[in-house]
Amino acid sequence: METELKITRAEIIQRGLLCNCPNCGEHGLLQSWFRLNKSCAHCGMDLARSAGFYSGTTSIGYVASIIFIIIPICFLVGYKVLSVGAGIALGIVGTFGFMVLIYPVMLCWMVMAYHVALPLDLPGNRDGSAPRDEG
């Protein structure tokens, strides 16, 4: 039987999908396009993890690029809408651009995935200090 969570996995997922803090639900996880803050500006939750923790963003990016860029380009080349050379060039440029575009979301989703797997690591689930979202 699992301990009753003050911040449920569903709330963590909802907050993560919106790039909000998994602990307090407020915006402000991102320091810049490519970097998380060291802690949440609102509740102070530590966002720093060991070196390499956020390399999971690469895996998310690879899968998303294959689904949304590479596979559609393969169909376009297969149906001769694009030449092979144009498909390769578009694949390289499109994948790079797509990865840069969605990188902040991937960072937020890594934080979400970590806390969905380990919800008791949230300060709000340890001592009840996190405010709850209303809606």
Backbone as CSV, one residue per row, in Angstrom:
resi,resn,N_x,N_y,N_z,CA_x,CA_y,CA_z,C_x,C_y,C_z
1,MET,0.836,-1.183,0.000,0.000,0.000,0.000,0.877,1.241,0.000
2,GLU,0.625,2.133,-0.936,1.433,3.338,-1.085,0.982,4.416,-0.107
3,THR,1.969,5.181,0.400,1.670,6.312,1.266,0.804,7.305,0.516
4,GLU,-0.183,7.888,1.191,-1.025,8.896,0.540,-0.181,10.133,0.255
5,LEU,-0.221,10.566,-0.980,0.589,11.702,-1.415,-0.208,12.992,-1.294
6,LYS,0.425,14.036,-0.772,-0.208,15.351,-0.737,-0.239,15.948,-2.142
7,ILE,0.808,15.678,-2.910,0.878,16.086,-4.312,0.870,14.791,-5.113
8,THR,-0.228,14.526,-5.784,-0.400,13.251,-6.477,0.409,13.193,-7.771
9,ARG,0.572,11.993,-8.280,1.253,11.822,-9.564,0.519,12.561,-10.681
10,ALA,-0.810,12.545,-10.640,-1.587,13.260,-11.656,-1.283,14.759,-11.609
11,GLU,-1.164,15.326,-10.408,-0.818,16.744,-10.278,0.594,17.007,-10.788
12,ILE,1.516,16.098,-10.495,2.893,16.245,-10.968,2.920,16.243,-12.495
13,ILE,2.171,15.340,-13.111,2.119,15.270,-14.576,1.501,16.542,-15.146
14,GLN,0.392,16.983,-14.571,-0.267,18.206,-15.043,0.692,19.387,-14.949
15,ARG,1.361,19.526,-13.833,2.307,20.626,-13.646,3.485,20.503,-14.604
16,GLY,3.986,19.293,-14.787,5.132,19.079,-15.677,4.818,19.384,-17.124
17,LEU,3.639,18.979,-17.583,3.252,19.246,-18.965,3.170,20.741,-19.240
18,LEU,2.864,21.522,-18.206,2.768,22.976,-18.335,4.069,23.689,-17.965
19,CYS,5.121,22.908,-17.688,6.435,23.443,-17.282,6.357,24.241,-15.983
20,ASN,5.529,23.766,-15.069,5.433,24.375,-13.746,6.204,23.527,-12.746
21,CYS,6.508,24.108,-11.610,7.210,23.390,-10.543,6.355,22.216,-10.088
22,PRO,6.937,21.021,-9.989,6.149,19.868,-9.542,5.732,19.970,-8.073
23,ASN,6.420,20.798,-7.308,6.136,20.921,-5.887,5.044,21.953,-5.593
24,CYS,5.196,23.185,-6.121,4.235,24.247,-5.795,3.299,24.594,-6.949
25,GLY,3.614,24.164,-8.176,2.754,24.411,-9.317,2.940,25.765,-9.982
26,GLU,3.926,26.542,-9.534,4.159,27.873,-10.097,5.103,27.809,-11.291
27,HIS,5.016,28.835,-12.171,5.952,28.966,-13.295,7.312,29.396,-12.762
28,GLY,8.336,29.220,-13.577,9.649,29.735,-13.208,10.729,28.681,-13.057
29,LEU,10.563,27.530,-13.691,11.614,26.518,-13.604,12.833,26.865,-14.450
30,LEU,12.610,27.615,-15.531,13.679,27.841,-16.499,14.467,29.114,-16.209
31,GLN,15.800,28.963,-16.170,16.699,30.106,-16.036,16.901,30.742,-17.407
32,SER,17.057,29.886,-18.420,17.200,30.327,-19.802,16.635,29.219,-20.686
33,TRP,16.726,29.409,-21.981,16.188,28.430,-22.924,16.792,27.041,-22.717
34,PHE,18.064,26.987,-22.318,18.777,25.719,-22.209,19.143,25.333,-20.773
35,ARG,18.610,26.028,-19.789,19.040,25.757,-18.417,17.894,25.956,-17.420
36,LEU,17.817,25.006,-16.485,16.877,25.128,-15.369,17.481,26.021,-14.294
37,ASN,16.630,26.646,-13.502,17.103,27.338,-12.301,17.661,26.295,-11.340
38,LYS,18.494,26.736,-10.414,19.028,25.804,-9.413,17.939,25.392,-8.425
39,SER,16.955,26.284,-8.234,15.827,25.973,-7.361,14.614,26.759,-7.837
40,CYS,13.447,26.325,-7.398,12.212,27.019,-7.748,12.208,28.389,-7.069
41,ALA,11.880,29.423,-7.826,11.853,30.788,-7.297,10.734,30.985,-6.274
42,HIS,9.728,30.116,-6.282,8.565,30.305,-5.406,8.639,29.472,-4.128
43,CYS,8.984,28.199,-4.254,8.992,27.343,-3.061,10.400,26.925,-2.639
44,GLY,11.394,27.216,-3.476,12.774,26.894,-3.126,13.174,25.451,-3.354
45,MET,12.313,24.646,-3.980,12.660,23.245,-4.220,13.936,23.160,-5.051
46,ASP,14.847,22.330,-4.621,16.121,22.131,-5.319,15.873,21.440,-6.656
47,LEU,16.329,22.061,-7.740,16.182,21.486,-9.078,17.489,20.906,-9.592
48,ALA,18.579,21.093,-8.839,19.880,20.584,-9.269,19.925,19.070,-9.061
49,ARG,20.424,18.390,-10.027,20.611,16.939,-9.951,22.053,16.642,-10.306
50,SER,22.440,15.399,-10.145,23.809,15.019,-10.461,24.102,15.230,-11.939
51,ALA,25.384,15.384,-12.254,25.794,15.594,-13.643,25.255,14.470,-14.514
52,GLY,24.657,14.835,-15.622,24.140,13.846,-16.546,22.675,13.512,-16.355
53,PHE,22.071,13.949,-15.240,20.660,13.633,-14.989,19.783,14.126,-16.123
54,TYR,20.012,15.349,-16.571,19.151,15.932,-17.586,19.537,15.519,-18.999
55,SER,20.477,14.588,-19.138,20.789,14.075,-20.473,19.622,13.249,-21.002
56,GLY,18.663,12.935,-20.168,17.449,12.254,-20.613,16.676,13.092,-21.610
57,THR,16.920,14.407,-21.585,16.274,15.272,-22.570,16.668,14.858,-23.975
58,THR,17.882,14.355,-24.123,18.351,13.899,-25.431,17.503,12.733,-25.915
59,SER,17.205,11.807,-25.041,16.378,10.657,-25.424,14.979,11.089,-25.830
60,ILE,14.393,11.991,-25.052,13.068,12.506,-25.397,13.132,13.188,-26.755
61,GLY,14.175,13.982,-26.986,14.340,14.702,-28.250,14.518,13.778,-29.435
62,TYR,15.302,12.703,-29.248,15.499,11.748,-30.342,14.180,11.110,-30.755
63,VAL,13.427,10.655,-29.771,12.152,9.999,-30.075,11.191,10.981,-30.744
64,ALA,11.090,12.191,-30.202,10.197,13.197,-30.786,10.629,13.554,-32.206
65,SER,11.934,13.677,-32.433,12.438,14.006,-33.781,12.143,12.894,-34.777
66,ILE,12.297,11.665,-34.349,11.990,10.541,-35.236,10.514,10.549,-35.609
67,ILE,9.652,10.752,-34.606,8.210,10.717,-34.854,7.738,11.907,-35.690
68,PHE,8.190,13.104,-35.345,7.637,14.314,-35.956,8.433,14.870,-37.131
69,ILE,9.680,14.442,-37.314,10.506,14.974,-38.411,10.931,13.866,-39.376
70,ILE,11.655,12.865,-38.874,12.264,11.848,-39.733,11.221,10.987,-40.452
71,ILE,10.249,10.449,-39.731,9.244,9.585,-40.362,8.453,10.339,-41.437
72,PRO,7.943,11.550,-41.144,7.249,12.272,-42.221,8.138,12.547,-43.440
73,ILE,9.401,12.869,-43.211,10.317,13.100,-44.340,10.527,11.817,-45.128
74,CYS,10.645,10.694,-44.454,10.787,9.408,-45.155,9.585,9.135,-46.058
75,PHE,8.382,9.434,-45.557,7.190,9.273,-46.398,7.235,10.208,-47.605
76,LEU,7.646,11.446,-47.388,7.728,12.405,-48.500,8.749,11.967,-49.547
77,VAL,9.864,11.423,-49.099,10.872,10.912,-50.039,10.333,9.654,-50.728
78,GLY,9.691,8.773,-49.964,9.135,7.541,-50.525,8.075,7.799,-51.582
79,TYR,7.270,8.827,-51.368,6.235,9.187,-52.348,6.742,10.191,-53.385
80,LYS,8.048,10.399,-53.397,8.730,11.247,-54.378,8.248,12.698,-54.371
81,VAL,7.804,13.161,-53.212,7.478,14.574,-53.035,8.777,15.357,-52.842
82,LEU,9.747,14.701,-52.193,11.091,15.273,-51.987,12.119,14.342,-52.593
83,SER,13.213,14.926,-53.054,14.328,14.092,-53.500,15.060,13.569,-52.264
84,VAL,15.892,12.560,-52.456,16.652,11.998,-51.335,17.555,13.067,-50.728
85,GLY,18.234,13.821,-51.572,19.129,14.879,-51.074,18.379,15.933,-50.281
86,ALA,17.222,16.355,-50.803,16.413,17.348,-50.085,15.897,16.766,-48.777
87,GLY,15.530,15.494,-48.784,15.056,14.834,-47.569,16.135,14.774,-46.498
88,ILE,17.357,14.450,-46.920,18.475,14.397,-45.966,18.744,15.781,-45.393
89,ALA,18.813,16.780,-46.274,19.073,18.150,-45.813,17.960,18.627,-44.880
90,LEU,16.716,18.394,-45.262,15.585,18.800,-44.432,15.577,18.040,-43.102
91,GLY,15.960,16.774,-43.150,16.032,15.979,-41.921,17.061,16.519,-40.947
92,ILE,18.232,16.882,-41.459,19.299,17.410,-40.593,18.885,18.752,-40.003
93,VAL,18.480,19.672,-40.869,18.099,21.011,-40.406,16.843,20.946,-39.538
94,GLY,15.861,20.164,-39.968,14.608,20.053,-39.228,14.794,19.445,-37.847
95,THR,15.604,18.411,-37.764,15.847,17.762,-36.474,16.563,18.706,-35.521
96,PHE,17.594,19.385,-36.008,18.330,20.332,-35.160,17.397,21.453,-34.687
97,GLY,16.655,22.037,-35.605,15.739,23.117,-35.254,14.666,22.671,-34.281
98,PHE,14.124,21.496,-34.509,13.082,20.949,-33.645,13.610,20.725,-32.232
99,MET,14.826,20.172,-32.121,15.441,19.913,-30.814,15.651,21.221,-30.047
100,VAL,16.132,22.243,-30.740,16.341,23.541,-30.086,15.000,24.131,-29.658
101,LEU,14.009,24.006,-30.501,12.685,24.565,-30.223,12.039,23.938,-28.992
102,ILE,12.140,22.636,-28.844,11.438,21.959,-27.746,12.329,21.694,-26.524
103,TYR,13.580,22.155,-26.534,14.489,21.855,-25.428,13.948,22.287,-24.058
104,PRO,13.392,23.500,-23.921,12.868,23.873,-22.593,11.777,22.927,-22.102
105,VAL,10.928,22.491,-23.000,9.867,21.558,-22.633,10.474,20.227,-22.196
106,MET,11.519,19.788,-22.898,12.161,18.526,-22.537,12.775,18.610,-21.137
107,LEU,13.354,19.762,-20.778,13.899,19.928,-19.425,12.792,19.790,-18.382
108,CYS,11.684,20.457,-18.628,10.555,20.383,-17.695,10.034,18.955,-17.583
109,TRP,9.974,18.259,-18.710,9.463,16.896,-18.695,10.396,15.932,-17.975
110,MET,11.701,16.206,-17.991,12.624,15.364,-17.224,12.382,15.542,-15.731
111,VAL,12.163,16.783,-15.301,11.841,17.032,-13.890,10.542,16.307,-13.538
112,MET,9.550,16.403,-14.440,8.272,15.736,-14.220,8.471,14.219,-14.111
113,ALA,9.196,13.629,-15.054,9.386,12.175,-15.068,10.061,11.690,-13.788
114,TYR,11.068,12.436,-13.337,11.773,12.066,-12.109,10.794,12.031,-10.931
115,HIS,9.963,13.065,-10.799,9.084,13.154,-9.644,7.830,12.300,-9.767
116,VAL,7.453,11.922,-10.974,6.377,10.938,-11.120,6.887,9.588,-10.611
117,ALA,8.141,9.279,-10.936,8.732,8.019,-10.475,9.018,8.037,-8.975
118,LEU,9.416,9.192,-8.451,9.784,9.301,-7.036,9.045,10.473,-6.383
119,PRO,7.727,10.368,-6.238,6.953,11.506,-5.720,7.290,11.886,-4.279
120,LEU,7.835,10.959,-3.516,8.194,11.283,-2.134,9.435,12.164,-2.042
121,ASP,10.129,12.394,-3.159,11.255,13.322,-3.176,10.808,14.780,-3.206
122,LEU,9.525,15.015,-3.472,9.018,16.391,-3.448,8.932,16.876,-2.002
123,PRO,9.420,18.086,-1.736,9.303,18.620,-0.373,7.866,18.619,0.136
124,GLY,6.912,18.910,-0.727,5.507,18.938,-0.329,4.973,17.586,0.089
125,ASN,5.581,16.513,-0.385,5.163,15.173,0.010,5.926,14.682,1.229
126,ARG,6.971,15.399,1.609,7.720,15.020,2.808,7.190,15.723,4.046
127,ASP,6.887,17.030,3.913,6.495,17.776,5.103,5.233,18.627,4.930
128,GLY,4.601,18.502,3.768,3.348,19.215,3.554,3.493,20.696,3.311
129,SER,4.685,21.174,2.898,4.922,22.606,2.773,4.500,23.193,1.430
130,ALA,4.042,22.378,0.523,3.724,22.902,-0.803,2.266,23.325,-0.893
131,PRO,2.034,24.513,-1.436,0.645,24.896,-1.679,0.065,24.059,-2.815
132,ARG,-1.219,23.832,-2.797,-1.857,23.024,-3.829,-2.490,23.908,-4.861
133,ASP,-2.465,23.445,-6.115,-3.124,24.163,-7.206,-4.623,24.076,-7.015
134,GLU,-5.292,25.129,-7.365,-6.761,25.129,-7.358,-7.218,25.113,-8.807
135,GLY,-7.400,23.942,-9.387,-7.894,23.861,-10.761,-6.810,23.677,-11.670
